[in-house]
């Protein structure tokens, strides 16, 4: 089942199911689960990056030298 990323052929759910010995419905469930995990990870990563950038800005503002 391993194919290069740029391979022009995409397998159907039925072809994957036949090769793995599972049902087509289970293939769809696994695909949906994987896509959700990738989406959640992207949201968490963006939240983290936003948090880090806002924290560094507030740290720069907090570091005002005494006059």
PDB file of N, CA, C, O and CB in Angstrom:
ATOM      1  N   UNK A   1       0.809  -1.185   0.000  1.00  0.00           N
ATOM      2  CA  UNK A   1       0.000   0.000   0.000  1.00  0.00           C
ATOM      3  C   UNK A   1       0.861   1.261   0.000  1.00  0.00           C
ATOM      4  O   UNK A   1       0.348   2.347  -0.271  1.00  0.00           O
ATOM      5  CB  UNK A   1      -0.926  -0.009   1.190  1.00  0.00           C
ATOM      6  N   UNK A   2       2.125   1.150   0.289  1.00  0.00           N
ATOM      7  CA  UNK A   2       2.974   2.325   0.317  1.00  0.00           C
ATOM      8  C   UNK A   2       3.190   2.852  -1.100  1.00  0.00           C
ATOM      9  O   UNK A   2       3.603   2.114  -1.995  1.00  0.00           O
ATOM     10  CB  UNK A   2       4.318   2.004   0.987  1.00  0.00           C
ATOM     11  N   UNK A   3       2.913   4.102  -1.281  1.00  0.00           N
ATOM     12  CA  UNK A   3       3.095   4.747  -2.579  1.00  0.00           C
ATOM     13  C   UNK A   3       3.730   6.115  -2.346  1.00  0.00           C
ATOM     14  O   UNK A   3       3.531   6.721  -1.293  1.00  0.00           O
ATOM     15  CB  UNK A   3       1.733   4.879  -3.347  1.00  0.00           C
ATOM     16  N   UNK A   4       4.475   6.590  -3.299  1.00  0.00           N
ATOM     17  CA  UNK A   4       5.033   7.933  -3.156  1.00  0.00           C
ATOM     18  C   UNK A   4       3.913   8.961  -3.025  1.00  0.00           C
ATOM     19  O   UNK A   4       2.808   8.763  -3.529  1.00  0.00           O
ATOM     20  CB  UNK A   4       5.938   8.276  -4.356  1.00  0.00           C
ATOM     21  N   UNK A   5       4.215  10.052  -2.346  1.00  0.00           N
ATOM     22  CA  UNK A   5       3.222  11.105  -2.105  1.00  0.00           C
ATOM     23  C   UNK A   5       2.680  11.668  -3.414  1.00  0.00           C
ATOM     24  O   UNK A   5       1.488  11.959  -3.513  1.00  0.00           O
ATOM     25  CB  UNK A   5       3.834  12.232  -1.267  1.00  0.00           C
ATOM     26  N   UNK A   6       3.521  11.821  -4.399  1.00  0.00           N
ATOM     27  CA  UNK A   6       3.091  12.446  -5.654  1.00  0.00           C
ATOM     28  C   UNK A   6       2.497  11.431  -6.641  1.00  0.00           C
ATOM     29  O   UNK A   6       2.305  11.749  -7.814  1.00  0.00           O
ATOM     30  CB  UNK A   6       4.269  13.164  -6.304  1.00  0.00           C
ATOM     31  N   UNK A   7       2.210  10.224  -6.174  1.00  0.00           N
ATOM     32  CA  UNK A   7       1.635   9.198  -7.039  1.00  0.00           C
ATOM     33  C   UNK A   7       0.239   9.647  -7.475  1.00  0.00           C
ATOM     34  O   UNK A   7      -0.570  10.013  -6.623  1.00  0.00           O
ATOM     35  CB  UNK A   7       1.576   7.814  -6.310  1.00  0.00           C
ATOM     36  N   UNK A   8      -0.068   9.630  -8.776  1.00  0.00           N
ATOM     37  CA  UNK A   8      -1.333  10.200  -9.255  1.00  0.00           C
ATOM     38  C   UNK A   8      -2.571   9.358  -8.957  1.00  0.00           C
ATOM     39  O   UNK A   8      -3.687   9.836  -9.159  1.00  0.00           O
ATOM     40  CB  UNK A   8      -1.247  10.413 -10.720  1.00  0.00           C
ATOM     41  N   UNK A   9      -2.412   8.125  -8.485  1.00  0.00           N
ATOM     42  CA  UNK A   9      -3.546   7.231  -8.253  1.00  0.00           C
ATOM     43  C   UNK A   9      -3.963   7.277  -6.790  1.00  0.00           C
ATOM     44  O   UNK A   9      -3.131   7.157  -5.891  1.00  0.00           O
ATOM     45  CB  UNK A   9      -3.196   5.787  -8.664  1.00  0.00           C
ATOM     46  N   UNK A  10      -5.251   7.450  -6.563  1.00  0.00           N
ATOM     47  CA  UNK A  10      -5.777   7.444  -5.202  1.00  0.00           C
ATOM     48  C   UNK A  10      -6.648   6.215  -5.036  1.00  0.00           C
ATOM     49  O   UNK A  10      -7.496   5.940  -5.885  1.00  0.00           O
ATOM     50  CB  UNK A  10      -6.578   8.745  -4.892  1.00  0.00           C
ATOM     51  N   UNK A  11      -6.456   5.481  -3.969  1.00  0.00           N
ATOM     52  CA  UNK A  11      -7.219   4.258  -3.729  1.00  0.00           C
ATOM     53  C   UNK A  11      -8.606   4.606  -3.200  1.00  0.00           C
ATOM     54  O   UNK A  11      -8.779   5.575  -2.460  1.00  0.00           O
ATOM     55  CB  UNK A  11      -6.477   3.333  -2.736  1.00  0.00           C
ATOM     56  N   UNK A  12      -9.578   3.808  -3.589  1.00  0.00           N
ATOM     57  CA  UNK A  12     -10.919   3.981  -3.058  1.00  0.00           C
ATOM     58  C   UNK A  12     -10.979   3.338  -1.675  1.00  0.00           C
ATOM     59  O   UNK A  12     -10.102   2.560  -1.300  1.00  0.00           O
ATOM     60  CB  UNK A  12     -11.986   3.364  -4.011  1.00  0.00           C
ATOM     61  N   UNK A  13     -12.027   3.677  -0.926  1.00  0.00           N
ATOM     62  CA  UNK A  13     -12.192   3.060   0.383  1.00  0.00           C
ATOM     63  C   UNK A  13     -12.305   1.543   0.255  1.00  0.00           C
ATOM     64  O   UNK A  13     -11.799   0.805   1.101  1.00  0.00           O
ATOM     65  CB  UNK A  13     -13.429   3.629   1.090  1.00  0.00           C
ATOM     66  N   UNK A  14     -12.960   1.086  -0.789  1.00  0.00           N
ATOM     67  CA  UNK A  14     -13.138  -0.350  -0.979  1.00  0.00           C
ATOM     68  C   UNK A  14     -11.804  -1.037  -1.255  1.00  0.00           C
ATOM     69  O   UNK A  14     -11.559  -2.129  -0.741  1.00  0.00           O
ATOM     70  CB  UNK A  14     -14.114  -0.618  -2.126  1.00  0.00           C
ATOM     71  N   UNK A  15     -10.941  -0.420  -2.052  1.00  0.00           N
ATOM     72  CA  UNK A  15      -9.629  -1.004  -2.340  1.00  0.00           C
ATOM     73  C   UNK A  15      -8.777  -1.089  -1.076  1.00  0.00           C
ATOM     74  O   UNK A  15      -8.082  -2.082  -0.857  1.00  0.00           O
ATOM     75  CB  UNK A  15      -8.899  -0.180  -3.412  1.00  0.00           C
ATOM     76  N   UNK A  16      -8.830  -0.064  -0.258  1.00  0.00           N
ATOM     77  CA  UNK A  16      -8.084  -0.074   1.005  1.00  0.00           C
ATOM     78  C   UNK A  16      -8.642  -1.154   1.923  1.00  0.00           C
ATOM     79  O   UNK A  16      -7.890  -1.908   2.540  1.00  0.00           O
ATOM     80  CB  UNK A  16      -8.149   1.314   1.699  1.00  0.00           C
ATOM     81  N   UNK A  17      -9.969  -1.221   2.006  1.00  0.00           N
ATOM     82  CA  UNK A  17     -10.615  -2.223   2.858  1.00  0.00           C
ATOM     83  C   UNK A  17     -10.242  -3.629   2.429  1.00  0.00           C
ATOM     84  O   UNK A  17      -9.941  -4.477   3.268  1.00  0.00           O
ATOM     85  CB  UNK A  17     -12.134  -2.056   2.826  1.00  0.00           C
ATOM     86  N   UNK A  18     -10.259  -3.879   1.143  1.00  0.00           N
ATOM     87  CA  UNK A  18      -9.905  -5.211   0.636  1.00  0.00           C
ATOM     88  C   UNK A  18      -8.466  -5.562   0.983  1.00  0.00           C
ATOM     89  O   UNK A  18      -8.173  -6.697   1.357  1.00  0.00           O
ATOM     90  CB  UNK A  18     -10.110  -5.280  -0.884  1.00  0.00           C
ATOM     91  N   UNK A  19      -7.575  -4.596   0.860  1.00  0.00           N
ATOM     92  CA  UNK A  19      -6.165  -4.856   1.126  1.00  0.00           C
ATOM     93  C   UNK A  19      -5.900  -5.077   2.617  1.00  0.00           C
ATOM     94  O   UNK A  19      -5.050  -5.890   2.981  1.00  0.00           O
ATOM     95  CB  UNK A  19      -5.317  -3.700   0.613  1.00  0.00           C
ATOM     96  N   UNK A  20      -6.625  -4.354   3.481  1.00  0.00           N
ATOM     97  CA  UNK A  20      -6.408  -4.486   4.921  1.00  0.00           C
ATOM     98  C   UNK A  20      -7.290  -5.548   5.565  1.00  0.00           C
ATOM     99  O   UNK A  20      -7.058  -5.941   6.708  1.00  0.00           O
ATOM    100  CB  UNK A  20      -6.648  -3.166   5.592  1.00  0.00           C
ATOM    101  N   UNK A  21      -8.290  -6.006   4.842  1.00  0.00           N
ATOM    102  CA  UNK A  21      -9.172  -7.018   5.389  1.00  0.00           C
ATOM    103  C   UNK A  21     -10.180  -6.465   6.385  1.00  0.00           C
ATOM    104  O   UNK A  21     -10.574  -7.159   7.322  1.00  0.00           O
ATOM    105  CB  UNK A  21      -8.364  -8.082   6.040  1.00  0.00           C
ATOM    106  N   UNK A  22     -10.594  -5.233   6.190  1.00  0.00           N
ATOM    107  CA  UNK A  22     -11.598  -4.610   7.053  1.00  0.00           C
ATOM    108  C   UNK A  22     -12.729  -4.092   6.172  1.00  0.00           C
ATOM    109  O   UNK A  22     -12.639  -4.155   4.946  1.00  0.00           O
ATOM    110  CB  UNK A  22     -10.976  -3.453   7.911  1.00  0.00           C
ATOM    111  N   UNK A  23     -13.788  -3.582   6.786  1.00  0.00           N
ATOM    112  CA  UNK A  23     -14.926  -3.107   6.002  1.00  0.00           C
ATOM    113  C   UNK A  23     -14.659  -1.704   5.457  1.00  0.00           C
ATOM    114  O   UNK A  23     -13.820  -0.964   5.972  1.00  0.00           O
ATOM    115  CB  UNK A  23     -16.207  -3.113   6.857  1.00  0.00           C
ATOM    116  N   UNK A  24     -15.393  -1.365   4.407  1.00  0.00           N
ATOM    117  CA  UNK A  24     -15.286  -0.040   3.804  1.00  0.00           C
ATOM    118  C   UNK A  24     -15.716   1.038   4.800  1.00  0.00           C
ATOM    119  O   UNK A  24     -15.149   2.130   4.832  1.00  0.00           O
ATOM    120  CB  UNK A  24     -16.141   0.041   2.523  1.00  0.00           C
ATOM    121  N   UNK A  25     -16.727   0.716   5.610  1.00  0.00           N
ATOM    122  CA  UNK A  25     -17.210   1.659   6.627  1.00  0.00           C
ATOM    123  C   UNK A  25     -16.113   1.943   7.652  1.00  0.00           C
ATOM    124  O   UNK A  25     -15.938   3.084   8.079  1.00  0.00           O
ATOM    125  CB  UNK A  25     -18.472   1.102   7.332  1.00  0.00           C
ATOM    126  N   UNK A  26     -15.379   0.908   8.042  1.00  0.00           N
ATOM    127  CA  UNK A  26     -14.295   1.082   9.014  1.00  0.00           C
ATOM    128  C   UNK A  26     -13.190   1.956   8.426  1.00  0.00           C
ATOM    129  O   UNK A  26     -12.589   2.755   9.145  1.00  0.00           O
ATOM    130  CB  UNK A  26     -13.722  -0.288   9.443  1.00  0.00           C
ATOM    131  N   UNK A  27     -12.920   1.818   7.155  1.00  0.00           N
ATOM    132  CA  UNK A  27     -11.920   2.670   6.498  1.00  0.00           C
ATOM    133  C   UNK A  27     -12.363   4.127   6.578  1.00  0.00           C
ATOM    134  O   UNK A  27     -11.554   5.008   6.869  1.00  0.00           O
ATOM    135  CB  UNK A  27     -11.711   2.243   5.013  1.00  0.00           C
ATOM    136  N   UNK A  28     -13.656   4.384   6.320  1.00  0.00           N
ATOM    137  CA  UNK A  28     -14.167   5.757   6.407  1.00  0.00           C
ATOM    138  C   UNK A  28     -14.069   6.289   7.826  1.00  0.00           C
ATOM    139  O   UNK A  28     -13.733   7.456   8.031  1.00  0.00           O
ATOM    140  CB  UNK A  28     -15.620   5.822   5.926  1.00  0.00           C
ATOM    141  N   UNK A  29     -14.364   5.431   8.820  1.00  0.00           N
ATOM    142  CA  UNK A  29     -14.263   5.854  10.218  1.00  0.00           C
ATOM    143  C   UNK A  29     -12.825   6.223  10.577  1.00  0.00           C
ATOM    144  O   UNK A  29     -12.582   7.238  11.229  1.00  0.00           O
ATOM    145  CB  UNK A  29     -14.771   4.744  11.150  1.00  0.00           C
ATOM    146  N   UNK A  30     -11.884   5.397  10.151  1.00  0.00           N
ATOM    147  CA  UNK A  30     -10.470   5.672  10.435  1.00  0.00           C
ATOM    148  C   UNK A  30     -10.013   6.953   9.743  1.00  0.00           C
ATOM    149  O   UNK A  30      -9.267   7.745  10.319  1.00  0.00           O
ATOM    150  CB  UNK A  30      -9.592   4.491   9.989  1.00  0.00           C
ATOM    151  N   UNK A  31     -10.461   7.150   8.517  1.00  0.00           N
ATOM    152  CA  UNK A  31     -10.109   8.366   7.790  1.00  0.00           C
ATOM    153  C   UNK A  31     -10.655   9.590   8.508  1.00  0.00           C
ATOM    154  O   UNK A  31      -9.934  10.572   8.684  1.00  0.00           O
ATOM    155  CB  UNK A  31     -10.640   8.310   6.351  1.00  0.00           C
ATOM    156  N   UNK A  32     -11.911   9.551   8.923  1.00  0.00           N
ATOM    157  CA  UNK A  32     -12.531  10.679   9.629  1.00  0.00           C
ATOM    158  C   UNK A  32     -11.803  10.965  10.938  1.00  0.00           C
ATOM    159  O   UNK A  32     -11.583  12.124  11.291  1.00  0.00           O
ATOM    160  CB  UNK A  32     -14.020  10.393   9.905  1.00  0.00           C
ATOM    161  N   UNK A  33     -11.431   9.915  11.653  1.00  0.00           N
ATOM    162  CA  UNK A  33     -10.712  10.077  12.913  1.00  0.00           C
ATOM    163  C   UNK A  33      -9.347  10.739  12.690  1.00  0.00           C
ATOM    164  O   UNK A  33      -8.949  11.630  13.440  1.00  0.00           O
ATOM    165  CB  UNK A  33     -10.534   8.716  13.600  1.00  0.00           C
ATOM    166  N   UNK A  34      -8.642  10.294  11.654  1.00  0.00           N
ATOM    167  CA  UNK A  34      -7.330  10.876  11.344  1.00  0.00           C
ATOM    168  C   UNK A  34      -7.429  12.336  10.940  1.00  0.00           C
ATOM    169  O   UNK A  34      -6.610  13.156  11.356  1.00  0.00           O
ATOM    170  CB  UNK A  34      -6.657  10.089  10.237  1.00  0.00           C
ATOM    171  N   UNK A  35      -8.418  12.660  10.140  1.00  0.00           N
ATOM    172  CA  UNK A  35      -8.598  14.044   9.710  1.00  0.00           C
ATOM    173  C   UNK A  35      -8.933  14.926  10.908  1.00  0.00           C
ATOM    174  O   UNK A  35      -8.430  16.045  11.010  1.00  0.00           O
ATOM    175  CB  UNK A  35      -9.707  14.144   8.639  1.00  0.00           C
ATOM    176  N   UNK A  36      -9.778  14.434  11.819  1.00  0.00           N
ATOM    177  CA  UNK A  36     -10.132  15.202  13.013  1.00  0.00           C
ATOM    178  C   UNK A  36      -8.897  15.454  13.875  1.00  0.00           C
ATOM    179  O   UNK A  36      -8.703  16.559  14.384  1.00  0.00           O
ATOM    180  CB  UNK A  36     -11.211  14.463  13.829  1.00  0.00           C
ATOM    181  N   UNK A  37      -8.057  14.420  14.038  1.00  0.00           N
ATOM    182  CA  UNK A  37      -6.836  14.583  14.836  1.00  0.00           C
ATOM    183  C   UNK A  37      -5.906  15.621  14.214  1.00  0.00           C
ATOM    184  O   UNK A  37      -5.331  16.445  14.924  1.00  0.00           O
ATOM    185  CB  UNK A  37      -6.104  13.240  14.976  1.00  0.00           C
ATOM    186  N   UNK A  38      -5.758  15.582  12.894  1.00  0.00           N
ATOM    187  CA  UNK A  38      -4.911  16.569  12.227  1.00  0.00           C
ATOM    188  C   UNK A  38      -5.482  17.974  12.390  1.00  0.00           C
ATOM    189  O   UNK A  38      -4.737  18.927  12.621  1.00  0.00           O
ATOM    190  CB  UNK A  38      -4.760  16.229  10.738  1.00  0.00           C
ATOM    191  N   UNK A  39      -6.779  18.102  12.272  1.00  0.00           N
ATOM    192  CA  UNK A  39      -7.432  19.404  12.421  1.00  0.00           C
ATOM    193  C   UNK A  39      -7.261  19.931  13.843  1.00  0.00           C
ATOM    194  O   UNK A  39      -6.922  21.098  14.035  1.00  0.00           O
ATOM    195  CB  UNK A  39      -8.929  19.302  12.067  1.00  0.00           C
ATOM    196  N   UNK A  40      -7.495  19.070  14.845  1.00  0.00           N
ATOM    197  CA  UNK A  40      -7.339  19.480  16.240  1.00  0.00           C
ATOM    198  C   UNK A  40      -5.904  19.892  16.538  1.00  0.00           C
ATOM    199  O   UNK A  40      -5.663  20.870  17.245  1.00  0.00           O
ATOM    200  CB  UNK A  40      -7.763  18.351  17.177  1.00  0.00           C
ATOM    201  N   UNK A  41      -4.962  19.146  15.999  1.00  0.00           N
ATOM    202  CA  UNK A  41      -3.554  19.467  16.215  1.00  0.00           C
ATOM    203  C   UNK A  41      -3.190  20.819  15.609  1.00  0.00           C
ATOM    204  O   UNK A  41      -2.416  21.582  16.186  1.00  0.00           O
ATOM    205  CB  UNK A  41      -2.668  18.376  15.624  1.00  0.00           C
ATOM    206  N   UNK A  42      -3.760  21.106  14.437  1.00  0.00           N
ATOM    207  CA  UNK A  42      -3.504  22.384  13.786  1.00  0.00           C
ATOM    208  C   UNK A  42      -4.062  23.523  14.628  1.00  0.00           C
ATOM    209  O   UNK A  42      -3.411  24.556  14.784  1.00  0.00           O
ATOM    210  CB  UNK A  42      -4.116  22.408  12.376  1.00  0.00           C
ATOM    211  N   UNK A  43      -5.267  23.341  15.174  1.00  0.00           N
ATOM    212  CA  UNK A  43      -5.867  24.375  16.019  1.00  0.00           C
ATOM    213  C   UNK A  43      -5.041  24.575  17.276  1.00  0.00           C
ATOM    214  O   UNK A  43      -4.787  25.714  17.667  1.00  0.00           O
ATOM    215  CB  UNK A  43      -7.315  24.007  16.387  1.00  0.00           C
ATOM    216  N   UNK A  44      -4.613  23.487  17.922  1.00  0.00           N
ATOM    217  CA  UNK A  44      -3.794  23.604  19.127  1.00  0.00           C
ATOM    218  C   UNK A  44      -2.464  24.274  18.829  1.00  0.00           C
ATOM    219  O   UNK A  44      -1.983  25.082  19.624  1.00  0.00           O
ATOM    220  CB  UNK A  44      -3.557  22.231  19.744  1.00  0.00           C
ATOM    221  N   UNK A  45      -1.868  23.949  17.695  1.00  0.00           N
ATOM    222  CA  UNK A  45      -0.590  24.552  17.324  1.00  0.00           C
ATOM    223  C   UNK A  45      -0.749  26.053  17.123  1.00  0.00           C
ATOM    224  O   UNK A  45       0.092  26.838  17.561  1.00  0.00           O
ATOM    225  CB  UNK A  45      -0.032  23.899  16.048  1.00  0.00           C
ATOM    226  N   UNK A  46      -1.842  26.451  16.453  1.00  0.00           N
ATOM    227  CA  UNK A  46      -2.067  27.873  16.223  1.00  0.00           C
ATOM    228  C   UNK A  46      -2.328  28.587  17.544  1.00  0.00           C
ATOM    229  O   UNK A  46      -1.839  29.698  17.748  1.00  0.00           O
ATOM    230  CB  UNK A  46      -3.243  28.086  15.255  1.00  0.00           C
ATOM    231  N   UNK A  47      -3.096  27.966  18.449  1.00  0.00           N
ATOM    232  CA  UNK A  47      -3.351  28.553  19.764  1.00  0.00           C
ATOM    233  C   UNK A  47      -2.031  28.739  20.511  1.00  0.00           C
ATOM    234  O   UNK A  47      -1.801  29.784  21.119  1.00  0.00           O
ATOM    235  CB  UNK A  47      -4.322  27.663  20.586  1.00  0.00           C
ATOM    236  N   UNK A  48      -1.164  27.722  20.464  1.00  0.00           N
ATOM    237  CA  UNK A  48       0.133  27.804  21.129  1.00  0.00           C
ATOM    238  C   UNK A  48       0.977  28.937  20.553  1.00  0.00           C
ATOM    239  O   UNK A  48       1.572  29.716  21.299  1.00  0.00           O
ATOM    240  CB  UNK A  48       0.881  26.476  21.003  1.00  0.00           C
ATOM    241  N   UNK A  49       1.028  29.029  19.220  1.00  0.00           N
ATOM    242  CA  UNK A  49       1.830  30.080  18.596  1.00  0.00           C
ATOM    243  C   UNK A  49       1.283  31.459  18.929  1.00  0.00           C
ATOM    244  O   UNK A  49       2.050  32.392  19.166  1.00  0.00           O
ATOM    245  CB  UNK A  49       1.875  29.888  17.082  1.00  0.00           C
ATOM    246  N   UNK A  50      -0.046  31.592  18.949  1.00  0.00           N
ATOM    247  CA  UNK A  50      -0.645  32.877  19.324  1.00  0.00           C
ATOM    248  C   UNK A  50      -0.319  33.227  20.772  1.00  0.00           C
ATOM    249  O   UNK A  50      -0.037  34.381  21.096  1.00  0.00           O
ATOM    250  CB  UNK A  50      -2.169  32.840  19.121  1.00  0.00           C
ATOM    251  N   UNK A  51      -0.362  32.219  21.633  1.00  0.00           N
ATOM    252  CA  UNK A  51      -0.068  32.429  23.048  1.00  0.00           C
ATOM    253  C   UNK A  51       1.389  32.854  23.243  1.00  0.00           C
ATOM    254  O   UNK A  51       1.678  33.781  24.000  1.00  0.00           O
ATOM    255  CB  UNK A  51      -0.361  31.150  23.851  1.00  0.00           C
ATOM    256  N   UNK A  52       2.283  32.178  22.565  1.00  0.00           N
ATOM    257  CA  UNK A  52       3.709  32.502  22.694  1.00  0.00           C
ATOM    258  C   UNK A  52       3.979  33.922  22.198  1.00  0.00           C
ATOM    259  O   UNK A  52       4.708  34.676  22.844  1.00  0.00           O
ATOM    260  CB  UNK A  52       4.572  31.486  21.905  1.00  0.00           C
ATOM    261  N   UNK A  53       3.401  34.289  21.064  1.00  0.00           N
ATOM    262  CA  UNK A  53       3.671  35.623  20.531  1.00  0.00           C
ATOM    263  C   UNK A  53       3.054  36.697  21.427  1.00  0.00           C
ATOM    264  O   UNK A  53       3.656  37.757  21.596  1.00  0.00           O
ATOM    265  CB  UNK A  53       3.127  35.749  19.095  1.00  0.00           C
ATOM    266  N   UNK A  54       1.886  36.461  22.000  1.00  0.00           N
ATOM    267  CA  UNK A  54       1.283  37.461  22.879  1.00  0.00           C
ATOM    268  C   UNK A  54       2.039  37.530  24.196  1.00  0.00           C
ATOM    269  O   UNK A  54       2.169  38.608  24.776  1.00  0.00           O
ATOM    270  CB  UNK A  54      -0.199  37.142  23.131  1.00  0.00           C
ATOM    271  N   UNK A  55       2.537  36.403  24.675  1.00  0.00           N
ATOM    272  CA  UNK A  55       3.302  36.395  25.922  1.00  0.00           C
ATOM    273  C   UNK A  55       4.608  37.141  25.754  1.00  0.00           C
ATOM    274  O   UNK A  55       5.023  37.867  26.657  1.00  0.00           O
ATOM    275  CB  UNK A  55       3.571  34.962  26.383  1.00  0.00           C
ATOM    276  N   UNK A  56       5.263  36.979  24.623  1.00  0.00           N
ATOM    277  CA  UNK A  56       6.538  37.661  24.420  1.00  0.00           C
ATOM    278  C   UNK A  56       6.321  39.166  24.292  1.00  0.00           C
ATOM    279  O   UNK A  56       7.162  39.951  24.730  1.00  0.00           O
ATOM    280  CB  UNK A  56       7.252  37.113  23.168  1.00  0.00           C
ATOM    281  N   UNK A  57       5.211  39.571  23.702  1.00  0.00           N
ATOM    282  CA  UNK A  57       4.919  41.000  23.607  1.00  0.00           C
ATOM    283  C   UNK A  57       4.669  41.589  24.992  1.00  0.00           C
ATOM    284  O   UNK A  57       5.135  42.688  25.296  1.00  0.00           O
ATOM    285  CB  UNK A  57       3.704  41.244  22.696  1.00  0.00           C
ATOM    286  N   UNK A  58       3.933  40.858  25.832  1.00  0.00           N
ATOM    287  CA  UNK A  58       3.666  41.368  27.177  1.00  0.00           C
ATOM    288  C   UNK A  58       4.941  41.363  28.007  1.00  0.00           C
ATOM    289  O   UNK A  58       5.126  42.242  28.849  1.00  0.00           O
ATOM    290  CB  UNK A  58       2.574  40.531  27.868  1.00  0.00           C
ATOM    291  N   UNK A  59       5.820  40.395  27.790  1.00  0.00           N
ATOM    292  CA  UNK A  59       7.089  40.388  28.516  1.00  0.00           C
ATOM    293  C   UNK A  59       7.937  41.588  28.133  1.00  0.00           C
ATOM    294  O   UNK A  59       8.606  42.178  28.982  1.00  0.00           O
ATOM    295  CB  UNK A  59       7.857  39.092  28.245  1.00  0.00           C
ATOM    296  N   UNK A  60       7.912  41.951  26.855  1.00  0.00           N
ATOM    297  CA  UNK A  60       8.672  43.122  26.414  1.00  0.00           C
ATOM    298  C   UNK A  60       8.111  44.399  27.035  1.00  0.00           C
ATOM    299  O   UNK A  60       8.873  45.306  27.372  1.00  0.00           O
ATOM    300  CB  UNK A  60       8.655  43.228  24.879  1.00  0.00           C
ATOM    301  N   UNK A  61       6.814  44.479  27.189  1.00  0.00           N
ATOM    302  CA  UNK A  61       6.197  45.656  27.786  1.00  0.00           C
ATOM    303  C   UNK A  61       6.457  45.694  29.291  1.00  0.00           C
ATOM    304  O   UNK A  61       6.580  46.779  29.860  1.00  0.00           O
ATOM    305  CB  UNK A  61       4.686  45.672  27.502  1.00  0.00           C
ATOM    306  N   UNK A  62       6.543  44.545  29.943  1.00  0.00           N
ATOM    307  CA  UNK A  62       6.786  44.486  31.382  1.00  0.00           C
ATOM    308  C   UNK A  62       8.219  44.867  31.718  1.00  0.00           C
ATOM    309  O   UNK A  62       8.510  45.254  32.849  1.00  0.00           O
ATOM    310  CB  UNK A  62       6.481  43.093  31.915  1.00  0.00           C
ATOM    311  N   UNK A  63       9.089  44.763  30.772  1.00  0.00           N
ATOM    312  CA  UNK A  63      10.504  45.029  31.027  1.00  0.00           C
ATOM    313  C   UNK A  63      10.830  46.492  30.724  1.00  0.00           C
ATOM    314  O   UNK A  63      11.691  46.780  29.892  1.00  0.00           O
ATOM    315  CB  UNK A  63      11.397  44.092  30.179  1.00  0.00           C
ATOM    316  N   UNK A  64      10.147  47.404  31.391  1.00  0.00           N
ATOM    317  CA  UNK A  64      10.426  48.835  31.230  1.00  0.00           C
ATOM    318  C   UNK A  64      11.406  49.233  32.313  1.00  0.00           C
ATOM    319  O   UNK A  64      11.128  49.057  33.500  1.00  0.00           O
ATOM    320  CB  UNK A  64       9.113  49.702  31.305  1.00  0.00           C
ATOM    321  N   UNK A  65      12.545  49.763  31.919  1.00  0.00           N
ATOM    322  CA  UNK A  65      13.549  50.124  32.949  1.00  0.00           C
ATOM    323  C   UNK A  65      13.048  51.271  33.822  1.00  0.00           C
ATOM    324  O   UNK A  65      12.324  52.156  33.367  1.00  0.00           O
ATOM    325  CB  UNK A  65      14.894  50.519  32.284  1.00  0.00           C
ATOM    326  N   UNK A  66      13.453  51.229  35.079  1.00  0.00           N
ATOM    327  CA  UNK A  66      13.102  52.301  35.996  1.00  0.00           C
ATOM    328  C   UNK A  66      13.885  53.551  35.666  1.00  0.00           C
ATOM    329  O   UNK A  66      15.073  53.501  35.347  1.00  0.00           O
ATOM    330  CB  UNK A  66      13.353  51.883  37.439  1.00  0.00           C
ATOM    331  N   UNK A  67      13.200  54.660  35.749  1.00  0.00           N
ATOM    332  CA  UNK A  67      13.869  55.930  35.418  1.00  0.00           C
ATOM    333  C   UNK A  67      14.116  56.710  36.669  1.00  0.00           C
ATOM    334  O   UNK A  67      14.669  57.808  36.613  1.00  0.00           O
ATOM    335  CB  UNK A  67      13.039  56.765  34.432  1.00  0.00           C
TER     336      UNK A  67
END
